[in-house]
């Protein structure tokens, strides 16, 4: 048969292996993905049992932001989660960021 018959029932959606996707994300960061390595190290230091990275391809509205400067942060985004409990000392570390 023709092309239509040979393609019927086949999944033609795009597929990208996770390793390729992560590599491409790392290439988009100016520091070569050092931020992901840092997030993994932080999770390990906090003894997290789970670490999840999600690449959110969505873009969100910019009509109701506090400032126009926030428009560039409305997507896409890389979200990072780890299962470690955020302690008071962690808040203090953020508060004094850059002091060390």
N, C-alpha and C positions, 0 to 999 in steps of 0.2 A: 503494500500500500503506500499511501501517501504520508506526508509528514504528520498530519493530524492524527491518523490512525496509529502511527508509531509512538506518538507522545501521549496518547490517551492513558490516563491512569498513573502517569509518572508525576512525581512531585517536582515542579519546576521552580520552586521558591529558592531564593538565594540562601546559601549556606556558607558559613565561615567558621572554621574550627576555633575553639576558645583560645588556643595558644596564639593563633594568628591575630585574633581580635585584640588580645592583651598586648601583643607586640605592636600593633598599629596604634593603640591608645598610648602606649609608652612613647612612641615616636612623635606624638602630637605634643608632648610636654617638653618645654624648652630645656629642662634639666635631664632629659633622657629617661624619665620615669623614676627618678630618685624619690619622689613623693610616695609612690607605691611601696617602695622598699622601706621607707621610713614608717609608713602606716603598718606594714607587716611587723617591723621591729617593735613598734609601740605595742601592738597586740601581743606579741610574744613576751615582751617585758612585763605586761600586765597579766600574763598567764591566761589569756583568752583561749577558750576551747574552740571557738568558731570565729572565722573571719570571712566576710562576704563583701565583694565588690560588685556593684551594679552600674552598668553604663546606661544612663537614661537618655535616650535619643530625642525625647520630647522637648518642645519649646513652649514656654508659658507666656501668657499675656503680660503686657507691659503698661497697661492703662492705669493701674492702681498701685504704683510703687511709691515709696517715700521720696526717692530722687531718681532722676533720669540716669544717673550713674549706675543704677542697679540693673539696667536693661541687659547688659552683657552677661548677667548671671542667671538669665531665665532659661537656659538650656542650650544645648545638651549638657549633661553633667555626669560626673563620676561620683557615685555615692559609696561610702565606706562604712562598714559596721564591724564591730567585734563584740564578743559576749562578755568582756570584762566589765566589772562594776566600776563606775566612775566615782572616785573617792574625792574627799575634800581637798587632798593634796593635789589632785589633778586640776581642780579649779584654780588653786593657788599657782600652779605651774603656768596655766594659761594667762592668769592675771599679770604675772611677772615675765611674760614672754619677751625675750630679747635682753633681759637683765643678766643673763649668764654668759 
